[in-house]
Amino acid sequence: MPAPRVIVTRPAREAARWVDALRAAGLDAQALPLIRIAPVEDRKDLQAAVQRLGDYAALMFVSAAAVEHFFDGAGDIAAGLSSRCWATGPGTVRALQQAGVPASAIDAPAADAGQFDSEALWAGVHAQVGPGARVLIVRGGDAAGQPAGRAWLSREIVAAGGVCDIVVAYRRIAAPFDEAARALAAEGASGRAVWLFSSAEAIARLRTAMPGTAWASARVVATHPRIAEAARAAGFGAVRVSSPALDALVASIESFA
């Protein structure tokens, strides 16, 4: 039996890369972005953070989008940073290197780590934080530009005696959802395609876009246990957890065949 179609729900540019990789692995992958990345409406906080880079022992970037929007318009500052740059996964590492940050200045979980998250990152960088060490977390925000996401890492930094600042570099807003998107989502709801979720927020956006839809027949591959928990709580029927590494994702998706 052939592997089922895969619905990739990441923001458009990231979804395109994932679709290309999955298709190259022989899968029928389709993009259905549920979140759109948008710039902040007022960059004054970003510009102020750039001016204070010398105050920070480390800069933590939550995503590739955080890197791109932080360094956009900031000139050629990446190569000369004295701060360490923290990243939770390979995509963010790649974005930092493309921005000009030397590989020797980047800390991230190993490429073959079981999970790419704040916990895995902290295990490798906690020794860098002592009393008074200041860390800037560069993250996304909601539609109004307010910080959105987990506060776990900031609490750990403070507990270690450090000081944690947060700056919002971009906004995560609802992506357009037209009739073609609705038809593809209905295919996923019926179980004829497998959902690939890399954020719990995408699950929430999907439920908002498809009110009243029954998800009991839907099949999901989630890239983190927390995302899998959100899918089960939303009523998705068959949920599996996979490492975000391509080989692991392909194996998980094909296991639904």
N, C-alpha and C positions, 0 to 999 in steps of 0.2 A: 504494500500500500504506500503511495507517495506521501511525503511529509505534507502537513496542512499548510495553508497560507499563514503568514505571520503578519500581524499588525503592529507596526513600530510606532510608539506614542511619544517619542521624545520631541523637543522643539525642532523646527523644520531643518535647520542646517545639520544638527546632530543626527536627526532621523535619516537624512540623505546618506550620511556616511555609514550608518548602521545598515540601511537597506542595501547599499552597494556591497558591503561585506557579507551580508547574509545571502544575497543573490549569488555572489562569487562562490559561496559554499554550497550552492545548489538549491536554495530555498526560494519559494515564491514570497518575497517580502514586499509589503506595501506600507507607505508612510501615512499615518494619521496623527499629525501633531495636535496635541490637546492643550499645549501651553505655548504662548508666543513670548519671545524675549524682546523687550522694548527698553530703550534708554530711559534713564531718570529724567524728569522734566527740569530739574534744577541741579546743576553739577557743582554747586558751591562747596558742598561737603566733600565731594570727591577731590576737588582742586585743593581744598585745605589739607586733606589727608596726604596728597602728593607732596605738598610743601613741608610736611612733618615726617617724611620717610626716615630721616636720620634718628628719630626718637624711638624707632621700633627695632626690637631684637629679631622679630619675625613678622612676615606678612602671610596670612593664611587665606588661600583662594578656594572658595567652595566649588568652583566649576570653571570650565574653559570660558564661559561667558563672563564670569567675574574678572578673569585675566584680561580679556579683550576690551571690556568696557572700562576697566581701571586704567589701562595704559593708553587707551584711545585719546589722542590729543595731548598726551603728557610729555611728548618729545622723546628723545633718546635717553631715557633714564634707567631702563631695565638692566642694561649691561653693567652699569656702575653701582648697583644697589649694594649697600653694606649689610642689609638685613637678609636673614635666611628666608626663603620662599617655601611655604608648605602647600602641598597639594594632596587631595584624597584619592586621586586616580590617574591613570595614564593619559586620559584626554586633557586634564588640567596641566599635567607635566608637559605634554606636547605644546599646549598653548603658551606656557611660560617660555619654553625654548624658542618658539616662533616669535615671541615678543622681544627676545634678546637676552633673557636671563640665562647665565651659564648653567649647564647641568650640575656643576659642582656646588651651586648655591641652592639647589632644590632638594627638599626632603619629601618623600612620599612612601606609601606602602610599596613593597616589592611588586614587580609586575605580575608575579604568580601568586599574590596574596589571595586568600580565600574570600576576603571582603575588602572593598574600597570604601571606607567610611571614616568618620572622625575618630572612632575608637582605635582602628588600625593605625591611623596617622599618629595619634597621641602616644601610642606605645613606642613609637620610634623617635619622638621629638620632645617628650616630657622633660628630659634632662636639660633641655635648653632654657627652661623656664624656672627662674628662681625669684627670690624676693625683689620686687621692683621691676622685673623684666616686663616690657610692654609689647603686646602683640596686637596687630590690627587684623581683624577678620573682614575680608572683602566678600560680600554676599549679595544675593538677590533680595528684592523686596516685593511687596504686593502691588496691586494696581495703583495705590496711593503713594508708593515709594517708601512704605514703612518696612523695617526689617521683618523677614519671614523665614521660618525654618527652625531647626532645633537649636537649643541653647546649651547643649551638653558640653561642647568643647570650651565655651567661654566660662562655664562653671568650673571646669577642671583647671583652666589657667588661673583663675582667681584662687582656687583652693591650694594651688601650688605656690601662691604668693605673688603671682604676676598681676599685671594690669591688662585688661582686655578692652579694646575699642572696636566698634563696628561701624563700617561704612557700607551703604547700599550703592552698588555699582550699576544695577539694572533692575528692571521690573519684570515680573512673571505675570502675564495676563492671559485671559482666555483666547485661544486661537480661533479663527473663523471656522464655523461648522456648517457646511453647506449640504445639499442633498446627496452629493457623492460621498461625503464623509458619513452622513447618516446611513447610507446603504452599506458602506463598509463596516460601520459599527454594528449594524443589524446582523451582518454575517458573523461577526465575532460573538454577538450575544447568543446566536443560535448554536455556537460550537463548531461552525464550519471553518473558522479561522482561529488561530491562537493569538491571544494578546501578549505583547511583550511590554511590561511595565517597569520603568526605572525610577518612578517616584509615586508616592501615595497621592500627591497633589494631582497627578494625571488621572488617577482613578476618580477622585472627587469631581474633577472637571467633566469627565465622561458621564458620570451620573447626573450632573446638572444639565448636560446637553441632551441626555436621553431619559427624561423623567418617566417614571412608570415602567421602565424596561425590566424584565426579569432576566437575571444573570445566572440562574442555576445551571444552565447548559454551557456556559462559557468556560473556556480553558485558558489558563494564565501561566506564563513564566514570569516570575518576579526576580529582580536582581539583588534583592536583600530580604532577609526575614521580616523586617518591619513592613516592607511593601506587601509581602505575601499576607501578613496579618490584616492589612487594610483591605486587600482584595477579598479575603474570606469574610471580613466583617461586612463588606458591601454585598455579599451574597453570591460571589463568583463560585462556580461549582467545583472545578478541578484546578488546584493551584500548586505549582511547583516552584521551588527556589533554585536559582542557578547563579554561579559566579558570572560576572559580566564578561569574562573572557570569551572570545568568539567560539572556540571549540566546545566549551561547556554549554553555551547558549544553544548551539546547533544540536548537541546531543539531547538537551532537555526538550527542545521543540520537536525533534524527530521522535522522541519517546511517546508523543501523542498520536503518532501515525497509527 
